[in-house]
Each structure stands twice: as structure tokens, then as C-alpha cells.
Amino acid sequence: MYRYDEFDAAFVKERTEQFRYQVERRLKGELTEDQFKPLRLMNGLYLQLHAYMLRIAVPYGTLSAKQLRMLAHIARTYDKGYGHFTTRQNIQFNWPKLKDVPDILADLATVEMHALQTSGNCIRNVTADQFAGATAEEIEDPRPLAEIIRQWSSLHPEFVFLARKFKIAVGATPHDRAALKYHDMAVEIVKNEAGETGYRVLAGGGMGRTPYIAHMMREFVKREDILAYLEAVLRVYNQDSRRDNIHKQRIKILINTIGPEEMRQRVLREFEEIRAAGTLQLPAEELARIAAYFAPPAFETLDDHSPEFEAALQDDDFADWTASNVHRHRAPGYAIATISLKPVGGVPGDCSHVQLDALADLMDRFGMTEIRVSHEQNLVLPHVRKKDLPAVFARLRELGLATANAGLVTDVICCPGLDYCDLANARSIPVAQKIAERFADLDRQHDIGELKIKISGCINACGHHHAGHIGILGVDKKGVEFYQLLLGGSGAEDASIGQIMGPGFGEHEIVDAVERVIDTYLKLRTNGERFLDTYRRVGMEPFKNMAYQEQLYAAH
């Protein structure tokens, strides 16, 4: 994984000391909250319902054991004993005291971490496929490019004060695990007809009040031109976006106002101007230098058939876990293991300081140099020897981290909602917990198959409800919490926007409505159909008829 150079280290240290002085001034009353707000947001510090919240960047979702231990230390020392992993591959601490935040940032800097550009109208944390460097599907590891984009975008003087936040993701496989098409801009590593590796660039995706699927900006950008092309997109957005209406400031609004073709032409003009100047060409040797930081571990020569692994499959719990949480690795004898942070009754994405420390110990014990954060609020061990999986599973089970539900109905994405967020209209966490409890039976989950439920407590869509096979949006109706159901969304390569079913359900009705929708799917599906397949085949009407059935009976 990437290591800070002298510039990185000095930059983060100086920024931390600057913020320490700003906090001191705020605590002394020399800065008002309005004056302090832009300063704290530039350092990842939010003011939520009950306390400050600090969002820490995890670039492209990669963490070392040393960094995990630091996160455990912060949770234990400065918070309430846990952290919350987000859909942007970050981690949030929900209860830090303002006076402690400079010390937290200083501690983070010792393990090459920070909270820069995790908030505010800037380029946010660059995300990537959590299986990067481990899956055989990919053309190449996308993280070196993600790191180059991180370096290029960090405090970029032209893009520090954009009209709104700007999110970038990088992927390299036909199967999209990074929700590329829902990003302000996304880069997909591809090969052209000549077999050359380059980049497809998308722009204009997003969720929130007006969801859009991203448009293709350019099918193939050469390696050396990628930063020039990305800068061209940002320049057009920065120059032409609206700044008079907070709801119309994202790049998705600009592109869908002027049209994708006009956007492509404007970007092309900027791109040709930048390329002619020759100032943003990416040298091949620099890409190679960064890529060397992401060299895979020295994989052992192993047989893909591990006697230890195959013997352990006699344990039903282990067999269930491997069926949903373990994926094929590119190297024989290795596997990719997803650690679910969605235990039945738990808070999706939460991880305690005890668990963080224990995971770091597990990594050291089995020689794993890194762990990943997924945008689905889980963790991933990308390089596990298959023969070690039984022991890894046993330890995860002791830690309460062996829930066998990755990709299943109880693997719910969920924003903090009204339990924490002052923007929320409704609670998300209790709904996620009740859904998990309702569908806790693992046989039932396997019968249902792949089903992605995503819950947001407000229209800002931090829980990605638009991209859920079943999406749930919390709304306020005269001071009462209601929940709209959306069906048919996808954040994968077949991206689609979920459609609102109709009037919202009360907090005591929503889980029953979800169950009726799922039962309808089970009755209508054909062999091999996922929920999403069935919905796309039969449409909304059968699900809607069943979801509102009890309300119709009550009306009569």
C-alpha cells in the first residue's frame, strides 16, 4: 500500500497544527460557529444532532494493521468505543469532543492518515473496488490510479471551493463493485481494440434529490492523458455550474441541463488546451513508481484444493459463511473474505475498538498486510490462504464478525439517520435492525438469494436508497416518520434508479411491506432469477398490489 513521502508527512502535520490553533480560537470564543464552520469542514469535522462527528479518509478503502490499531485507540480514548464505516469507504467517529480533535488528527498523522477533503465543496475521498488487486476479473489494480488522483486532487488550488462536493471512483472489472455510474466522475480501466490499456471516463452520476446515472464522456483516454482529461471535466464543471441554488449545483445537473454531447464538446476544448500545454501529462515512470507501492504480496505456490479448507466445510456454519462471504482469488490457494459488519440486531457499519484491535492481530497472525473497507459498509480480507480460512472464521465468530450474509437480504446499507444526523427526517438504523431480525433465518436468506436493501433517512441519500434492489427513504409527514419504498435500483454495472412505489408506510408498517414485496418475488420468480431480474421482467404493479394490501383492507 502507498506510503507517505516527505511532502505528504509535512503537509498533514502542518494542516493538523493549523487546525489545532483554529480549535483553540473557537474554544476561547475568538471565532463564532459561523466563522469556524468552513474551517472544521475542511478538516472532516461535522456538527451533528448530539455531538461533533469526525470523518476520517480511507483512500480507496485500504488500511494496514497499524492503522486499524490507531482507529481502535481513537475509538477507545476519544469516542464511545466504536467507529462507523461509511458508503464512501471512510470511517466516522460520532462522539469526539472538540478539544480532543487536534490530538486525534495528530495521532492519525503518525500512521499516515488524515481527515482532509472528507467534507466541504471539494474533491472527496477517492474510492475503488474493495477486491482490487485480488480478483482475477480486473485488467489491473485500479488503486495506483486512485492514489495518483488523490495526490492530484489534494488541495488542488483550482478546485478547493467547487460549487458542491465532487466524488470520484475507479474500477477495473466488468462487474462493478464501486458504483461507478452513481459518481460525479468515474474512471474505468479498459483495453481498446489494439489491446492498449487506457481509461473510460464517466461523469454526471449521483443520488440525492435528483438521481442520475452517469454519462460516458470519453470511451478511451490514453494513460498519459488521464489527469489532463479529468482536469478538463473539473474545469468545465467549476466554470459552468450553478452556484445560486444548492439543489442544482452538482455536475449531474449541469450535464443534464446542457446535454451530454454539449458537455463532451466543452470538455474536449479544455482537454485539447491542457494537452497542448503539456503540463499535465502523466509520466509512465511515475505511474510505475506508484504502482510499485501496490505490488501484491509474494503469494505462495499453493494447490487450489486445500485439504484443511475442504475438511472444514463439514461445519455447516463455516460452509454457509464461505458460500456468501468468500470469493475466488486470482492466485491458486487463496481467497477473498468479506467480514460482515451487519450482525442481526447490530448497527450496520459499526465496529468496536475490541474488534478493530483483534482484526489487526488476525492480520499479523496470518501475514495479511492490508484490509479493505467496502462501500457496502463491510470489511474485506483480500489475500487469505484457503487453508487459513477455518482459523480466520473461528476467530471472527468469537468476535461477532462471522455473519454469513454478504449480498443477502440482511446485509443492509444504512445511513446514521435521525439517531445522529441533523439533516435526517427519519431513523434508519431501527428499520435496518428490524429487517435483519425479520429475515434472520439463514435458510430463508439463501432461498431469497441476492437482494440489496438500502436505507436513507433523508433525500440526501447517504444510504444509497436509489441504488437498492429495494430502497427505503425516510420522510417527514407532519412531524411523523414515514418510509417510501423504491424498487428496481442497482449500483452495479447494470445501474438503474429505483422507482418510488407510492405513498409512504408508517414505522410500524414498513418491515411488513418489505416482507410482502419479497414474498411476491418468491411467488413470481423463475429459475435463477434474482429479485432485480424478476422486478425488471414483471414491473412494479404486482409488488405494489401486495405491498399496500393491508392498507386497502383497512380502508374497506
VOGU-3710 file (C-alpha; in Angstrom, 3 decimals, decimal comma):
1> myrydefdaa> 0,000/0,000/0,000  1,036/3,600/-0,514  3,464/5,177/1,950  3,675/8,920/2,643  6,647/10,723/1,183  8,253/13,761/2,874  5,760/16,127/1,255  2,752/14,098/2,446  4,043/13,912/6,007  4,878/17,621/6,221
11> fvkerteqfr> 1,595/18,606/4,586  -0,553/16,608/7,025  1,463/17,734/10,058  1,197/21,403/9,105  -2,519/21,124/8,479  -3,034/19,464/11,860  -1,214/22,262/13,671  -3,205/24,884/11,782  -6,428/23,265/12,896  -5,201/22,998/16,492
21> yqverrlkge> -4,835/26,783/16,538  -8,278/27,237/14,943  -9,886/24,979/17,587  -8,168/26,909/20,370  -9,588/30,133/18,984  -13,073/28,609/18,775  -12,920/27,332/22,352  -11,817/30,788/23,557  -14,732/32,409/21,743  -12,482/34,254/19,282
31> ltedqfkplr> -14,300/32,524/16,387  -18,064/32,218/16,099  -19,593/28,940/14,923  -20,307/30,513/11,535  -16,657/31,549/11,242  -15,437/28,167/12,454  -17,718/26,061/10,253  -15,740/26,274/6,962  -12,510/25,607/8,875  -13,799/22,482/10,598
41> lmnglylqlh> -15,415/21,156/7,427  -12,057/21,384/5,647  -10,797/19,010/8,326  -13,643/16,498/8,238  -15,427/17,747/11,342  -19,231/17,974/11,291  -21,648/19,207/13,945  -24,496/16,710/14,155  -27,558/16,324/16,371  -25,847/15,481/19,645
51> aymlriavpy> -22,131/15,998/19,159  -19,371/16,594/16,662  -18,637/13,861/14,136  -15,165/13,343/12,662  -14,924/11,650/9,265  -11,535/10,104/8,509  -10,373/9,370/4,975  -9,551/5,814/3,939  -8,276/6,343/0,384  -9,541/3,602/-1,962
61> gtlsakqlrm> -10,597/1,681/1,162  -7,171/0,280/2,095  -5,944/0,014/5,714  -2,933/-1,591/7,392  -2,937/-3,384/10,741  -1,101/-0,412/12,247  -3,836/1,916/11,043  -6,571/-0,367/12,392  -4,916/-0,243/15,804  -4,865/3,537/15,671
71> lahiartydk> -8,569/3,601/14,830  -9,165/1,295/17,807  -7,144/3,657/20,007  -9,208/6,647/18,873  -12,491/4,798/19,458  -11,369/3,735/22,916  -9,722/7,008/24,002  -11,755/9,777/22,410  -15,122/8,251/21,484  -17,624/5,735/22,853
81> gyghfttrqn> -15,686/2,639/21,887  -16,609/2,200/18,234  -16,289/3,650/14,749  -18,740/3,630/11,862  -17,644/2,624/8,342  -19,437/4,528/5,600  -20,516/4,055/1,996  -17,541/6,192/0,908  -15,003/3,734/2,403  -14,358/6,207/5,245
91> iqfnwpklkd> -14,719/5,774/8,984  -16,640/8,174/11,225  -16,429/8,786/14,950  -19,696/10,142/16,271  -18,797/11,442/19,726  -15,427/13,257/19,808  -15,066/16,357/21,981  -13,953/19,434/20,090  -10,962/19,955/22,378  -9,709/16,435/21,516
101> vpdiladlat> -9,976/16,656/17,721  -6,486/18,156/17,171  -4,989/15,310/19,221  -6,964/12,782/17,183  -5,646/14,283/13,943  -2,105/14,288/15,327  -2,442/10,617/16,291  -3,768/9,805/12,822  -0,814/11,555/11,182  1,581/9,138/12,918
111> vemhalqtsg> 0,050/6,273/10,880  -0,299/8,215/7,621  -3,979/9,065/7,955  -5,962/12,294/7,943  -9,451/13,781/7,569  -8,750/16,182/4,711  -11,349/16,544/1,972  -13,856/14,262/3,677  -16,298/17,175/3,765  -16,893/20,528/2,125
121> ncirnvtadq> -17,200/21,539/-1,520  -14,096/19,786/-2,753  -12,976/16,516/-4,327  -13,797/13,886/-1,723  -12,106/10,603/-0,816  -11,336/8,616/-3,996  -12,902/5,151/-3,831  -12,241/1,846/-5,602  -13,330/-1,781/-5,847  -12,745/-3,489/-2,492
131> fagataeeie> -11,457/-6,578/-4,347  -8,775/-4,540/-6,161  -5,526/-6,414/-6,670  -7,087/-9,710/-5,619  -9,725/-10,578/-8,199  -8,853/-12,238/-11,499  -11,581/-10,185/-13,203  -9,616/-6,948/-13,322  -7,420/-5,628/-16,109  -5,069/-4,186/-13,497
141> dprplaeiir> -5,208/-2,939/-9,918  -7,117/0,374/-10,005  -5,601/1,697/-6,771  -2,391/3,170/-8,255  -4,544/5,406/-10,439  -6,766/6,190/-7,441  -3,662/7,233/-5,500  -2,462/9,443/-8,349  -5,908/11,075/-8,469  -5,728/11,574/-4,693
151> qwsslhpefv> -2,390/13,323/-4,974  -3,503/15,446/-7,936  -6,737/16,494/-6,210  -5,434/17,158/-2,682  -5,805/20,915/-2,146  -5,806/21,466/-5,899  -5,837/25,289/-5,945  -8,436/25,493/-8,720  -10,860/23,036/-7,135  -10,729/23,748/-3,389
161> flarkfkiav> -14,006/25,696/-3,489  -16,219/23,920/-6,002  -19,928/24,633/-6,281  -20,590/21,380/-4,400  -18,808/18,233/-3,301  -17,326/16,053/-6,022  -16,925/12,272/-5,787  -14,632/10,101/-7,927  -14,381/6,300/-8,139  -12,050/3,999/-10,062
171> gatphdraal> -12,784/0,454/-11,272  -11,157/-2,159/-13,486  -13,568/-5,077/-13,827  -16,688/-5,889/-15,872  -18,504/-6,418/-12,555  -18,832/-3,007/-10,912  -18,429/-3,159/-7,133  -17,641/0,567/-6,801  -20,972/2,075/-8,001  -19,114/3,897/-10,781
181> kyhdmaveiv> -22,231/5,124/-12,554  -23,513/6,932/-9,472  -20,433/9,139/-9,148  -19,807/12,722/-10,187  -16,936/11,260/-12,190  -15,658/7,719/-12,587  -12,725/6,114/-14,341  -12,929/2,579/-15,665  -9,717/0,860/-16,739  -10,288/-0,677/-20,178
191> kneagetgyr> -8,486/-2,010/-23,230  -9,063/-0,658/-26,728  -9,257/-2,675/-29,934  -5,464/-2,513/-30,279  -5,052/-4,118/-26,848  -3,751/-0,935/-25,231  -4,730/-0,217/-21,641  -6,373/3,130/-21,013  -9,379/4,692/-19,338  -13,088/5,180/-19,987
201> vlagggmgrt> -14,371/8,301/-18,217  -17,947/8,772/-16,989  -19,464/11,883/-15,417  -22,738/13,210/-14,088  -23,939/10,383/-11,881  -25,399/10,999/-8,469  -28,137/10,309/-5,958  -29,883/12,758/-3,658  -32,873/14,875/-4,624  -32,400/14,299/-8,377
211> pyiahmmref> -30,697/10,958/-9,080  -28,932/10,385/-12,394  -26,881/7,635/-13,995  -23,520/8,915/-15,257  -22,946/9,637/-18,947  -19,967/8,421/-20,919  -17,633/11,372/-21,534  -14,898/9,586/-23,476  -14,576/5,909/-24,372  -10,789/5,800/-24,307
221> vkredilayl> -8,234/8,137/-22,753  -4,565/7,256/-23,029  -2,655/6,629/-19,832  -0,518/9,752/-20,116  -3,586/11,947/-20,717  -5,820/10,864/-17,865  -5,042/13,722/-15,466  -5,450/16,245/-18,281  -8,863/14,807/-19,136  -10,030/14,701/-15,518
231> eavlrvynqd> -8,877/18,277/-15,056  -10,793/19,280/-18,179  -14,023/17,814/-16,751  -13,465/19,592/-13,435  -12,719/22,893/-15,162  -15,948/22,822/-17,142  -17,904/21,936/-14,021  -16,185/24,624/-11,934  -16,721/27,307/-14,565  -20,244/26,472/-15,731
241> srrdnihkqr> -22,069/25,012/-12,727  -24,751/26,969/-10,942  -23,883/28,489/-7,588  -27,216/30,184/-6,900  -29,211/27,111/-5,851  -27,839/24,418/-3,547  -30,121/21,827/-5,170  -28,753/22,479/-8,674  -25,012/22,694/-8,055  -23,817/19,162/-8,771
251> ikilintigp> -22,244/18,212/-12,099  -25,194/15,902/-12,804  -27,453/18,978/-13,078  -25,049/20,761/-15,413  -24,740/17,781/-17,777  -28,438/17,060/-17,861  -29,207/20,753/-18,461  -26,843/21,345/-21,369  -26,925/17,741/-22,581  -24,190/15,073/-22,612
261> eemrqrvlre> -22,989/15,933/-26,123  -22,522/19,609/-25,323  -20,693/18,627/-22,139  -18,390/16,355/-24,137  -17,606/19,197/-26,539  -16,838/21,658/-23,742  -14,601/19,112/-22,035  -12,849/18,335/-25,315  -11,972/22,001/-25,819  -10,466/22,214/-22,340
271> feeiraagtl> -8,713/18,890/-22,762  -7,029/19,924/-26,003  -5,886/23,185/-24,437  -4,408/21,425/-21,401  -2,773/18,742/-23,526  -1,252/21,339/-25,844  0,393/22,997/-22,841  1,904/19,631/-21,884  1,758/20,387/-18,163  -0,428/17,503/-17,026
281> qlpaeelari> 0,974/14,513/-18,853  1,326/11,541/-16,530  4,836/10,096/-16,970  4,920/6,323/-17,359  7,714/6,137/-14,795  5,582/7,959/-12,213  2,685/5,564/-12,748  5,137/2,664/-12,383  6,580/4,185/-9,214  3,171/4,497/-7,588
291> aayfappafe> 2,110/1,045/-8,839  5,111/-0,474/-7,054  3,557/0,529/-3,732  0,613/-1,710/-4,590  2,594/-4,759/-5,625  0,745/-7,871/-4,448  2,239/-9,907/-1,627  4,570/-12,751/-2,525  1,915/-15,411/-2,988  2,972/-18,919/-2,079
301> tlddhspefe> 2,731/-21,658/-4,677  -0,358/-23,477/-3,450  -2,815/-26,005/-4,772  -6,276/-24,528/-5,132  -7,689/-27,608/-3,402  -6,862/-27,151/0,262  -7,476/-30,242/2,460  -7,861/-28,015/5,543  -10,455/-25,847/3,806  -12,408/-28,766/2,345
311> aalqdddfad> -12,475/-30,640/5,653  -13,806/-27,544/7,429  -16,774/-27,428/5,062  -18,307/-30,200/7,148  -19,100/-27,456/9,663  -22,424/-26,014/8,450  -21,685/-22,557/9,844  -18,358/-22,395/8,023  -19,935/-23,716/4,826  -22,651/-21,045/5,000
321> wtasnvhrhr> -20,060/-18,331/5,554  -17,907/-19,415/2,633  -20,959/-19,632/0,374  -21,802/-15,938/0,815  -18,686/-14,225/2,180  -15,780/-15,897/0,369  -14,901/-15,133/-3,253  -12,471/-16,505/-5,762  -8,943/-15,068/-5,718  -6,676/-14,654/-8,713
331> apgyaiatis> -3,942/-16,767/-7,063  -4,455/-20,537/-6,568  -4,853/-21,486/-2,941  -6,025/-18,008/-1,886  -9,439/-16,442/-1,295  -11,086/-13,063/-0,722  -13,077/-12,975/2,528  -15,755/-10,407/3,347  -16,213/-9,578/7,023  -19,827/-8,588/7,529
341> lkpvggvpgd> -20,476/-5,629/9,815  -24,192/-6,467/9,723  -24,896/-8,858/12,608  -28,593/-9,394/13,268  -29,668/-6,664/15,691  -26,477/-4,652/15,195  -25,895/-1,232/13,648  -24,777/-1,619/10,020  -21,181/-0,477/9,595  -20,281/-0,196/13,283
351> cshvqldala> -17,063/-1,810/14,558  -15,870/-1,728/18,165  -12,362/-0,929/19,372  -12,044/-4,544/20,562  -12,930/-5,824/17,109  -10,580/-3,365/15,363  -7,660/-4,401/17,548  -8,469/-8,086/17,108  -8,647/-7,746/13,328  -5,201/-6,149/13,345
361> dlmdrfgmte> -3,922/-9,105/15,399  -5,561/-11,504/12,939  -3,802/-9,790/10,045  -0,453/-10,096/11,783  -1,055/-13,719/12,709  -1,725/-14,766/9,116  0,658/-12,391/7,381  -2,000/-10,195/5,762  -0,636/-6,736/5,024  -3,935/-4,957/4,421
371> irvsheqnlv> -7,677/-4,948/4,949  -10,266/-3,152/2,830  -13,386/-1,133/3,509  -16,228/-1,737/1,050  -18,786/0,877/0,026  -21,356/-1,590/1,364  -20,109/-0,888/4,916  -18,259/-4,175/5,351  -14,578/-5,091/5,628  -12,629/-7,375/3,301
381> lphvrkkdlp> -9,533/-9,518/3,776  -8,242/-9,533/0,191  -5,476/-12,151/0,409  -6,279/-15,139/2,651  -4,773/-18,569/2,165  -7,631/-21,015/1,818  -6,021/-23,301/4,360  -6,204/-20,432/6,894  -9,893/-19,701/6,316  -11,158/-22,118/9,008
391> avfarlrelg> -8,982/-20,475/11,667  -9,861/-16,998/10,418  -13,564/-17,875/10,548  -13,241/-19,271/14,070  -11,675/-16,040/15,315  -14,234/-13,903/13,501  -17,001/-15,948/15,100  -15,524/-15,240/18,546  -15,549/-11,533/17,693  -19,129/-11,489/16,419
401> latanaglvt> -17,873/-10,789/12,896  -18,741/-14,060/11,165  -22,273/-13,252/9,999  -22,803/-15,198/6,774  -24,875/-12,650/4,892  -22,736/-10,760/2,359  -25,028/-9,764/-0,513  -28,111/-11,221/1,165  -31,250/-9,559/2,471  -29,807/-8,766/5,939
411> dviccpgldy> -26,661/-7,137/4,500  -28,408/-3,773/4,633  -26,711/-0,475/3,767  -27,924/2,166/6,169  -27,086/5,808/6,896  -26,973/7,057/10,538  -30,371/8,709/10,065  -32,166/10,680/12,737  -30,278/8,900/15,522  -27,294/11,117/14,691
421> cdlanarsip> -27,772/13,358/11,660  -29,398/16,786/11,869  -30,355/16,606/8,186  -32,359/13,404/8,551  -36,156/13,204/8,527  -36,444/9,696/9,937  -34,478/6,982/11,674  -32,706/4,439/9,509  -30,909/2,209/11,979  -34,016/0,751/13,725
431> vaqkiaerfa> -35,557/-0,111/10,342  -32,384/-1,914/9,251  -32,295/-3,805/12,539  -35,933/-4,875/12,273  -35,472/-6,075/8,695  -32,437/-8,113/9,767  -34,398/-9,630/12,640  -37,378/-10,444/10,404  -35,172/-12,287/7,892  -32,615/-13,690/10,348
441> dldrqhdige> -33,217/-17,311/9,329  -30,278/-18,159/7,085  -32,140/-20,787/5,068  -34,716/-18,156/4,222  -31,976/-15,705/3,216  -30,389/-18,263/0,898  -33,766/-19,036/-0,632  -34,287/-15,336/-1,368  -30,780/-15,023/-2,827  -29,042/-11,794/-3,787
451> lkikisgcin> -31,085/-8,859/-2,590  -29,671/-5,433/-1,776  -31,692/-3,302/0,614  -30,500/0,280/1,132  -31,950/2,789/3,573  -31,609/6,581/3,777  -33,035/8,805/6,474  -33,457/11,741/4,101  -33,351/12,755/0,456  -29,566/13,276/0,554
461> acghhhaghi> -29,301/9,502/0,016  -26,253/8,691/2,144  -27,728/5,186/2,392  -27,874/4,885/-1,433  -31,605/4,081/-1,450  -31,859/4,941/-5,158  -29,469/2,059/-5,936  -31,178/-0,563/-3,790  -32,989/-3,516/-5,308  -35,312/-2,425/-2,528
471> gilgvdkkgv> -34,697/1,143/-1,419  -36,204/2,780/1,643  -36,362/6,555/2,066  -37,315/8,139/5,361  -39,592/11,180/5,034  -41,264/13,572/7,462  -45,039/13,809/7,250  -46,295/16,489/9,618  -43,744/15,538/12,242  -44,270/11,781/11,865
481> efyqlllggs> -41,696/9,406/10,343  -42,813/7,651/7,158  -40,903/5,480/4,713  -41,200/5,359/0,934  -40,390/2,124/-0,860  -38,407/2,157/-4,092  -37,903/-0,903/-6,297  -35,530/-1,799/-9,113  -32,394/0,178/-8,306  -28,879/-1,089/-8,919
491> gaedasigqi> -25,426/0,313/-8,259  -23,664/-2,358/-10,305  -22,683/-2,411/-13,982  -26,415/-2,648/-14,838  -27,045/0,578/-12,924  -30,623/1,751/-12,613  -32,549/4,191/-10,447  -35,156/2,749/-8,108  -38,740/3,824/-8,732  -40,967/5,078/-5,925
501> mgpgfgehei> -43,816/2,655/-5,287  -46,327/5,133/-3,884  -47,355/6,661/-0,544  -45,096/6,045/2,431  -45,526/3,467/5,182  -45,509/4,168/8,903  -42,599/2,988/11,019  -44,661/0,016/12,224  -45,722/-0,881/8,671  -42,522/-0,648/6,643
511> vdavervidt> -40,981/-4,009/7,564  -44,266/-5,820/6,834  -44,411/-4,058/3,467  -40,851/-5,146/2,652  -41,745/-8,711/3,553  -44,802/-8,664/1,303  -42,684/-7,374/-1,571  -40,162/-10,164/-1,054  -42,879/-12,805/-0,764  -44,305/-11,538/-4,068
521> ylklrtnger> -40,908/-12,000/-5,679  -40,683/-15,575/-4,385  -44,046/-16,376/-5,979  -43,244/-14,734/-9,322  -39,610/-15,639/-9,934  -38,444/-18,164/-12,472  -35,420/-20,422/-12,075  -32,248/-18,450/-11,481  -33,902/-15,050/-11,242  -32,700/-12,579/-8,659
531> fldtyrrvgm> -35,165/-10,133/-7,150  -33,912/-7,466/-9,549  -34,422/-9,747/-12,553  -37,981/-10,539/-11,572  -38,827/-6,899/-10,949  -37,459/-5,887/-14,336  -39,472/-8,639/-16,006  -42,866/-8,079/-14,360  -42,716/-4,416/-13,376  -43,966/-2,555/-10,320
541> epfknmayqe> -47,666/-3,427/-10,305  -47,661/-6,924/-8,714  -45,367/-5,727/-5,915  -47,379/-2,583/-5,348  -50,644/-4,501/-5,151  -49,264/-6,766/-2,431  -47,338/-4,094/-0,512  -50,465/-1,985/0,072  -52,756/-4,965/0,647  -53,270/-4,448/4,377
551> qlyaah> -53,860/-0,726/3,926  -56,516/-1,499/1,300  -58,228/-3,944/3,654  -58,148/-1,366/6,440  -59,695/1,262/4,139  -62,651/-1,055/3,464
//
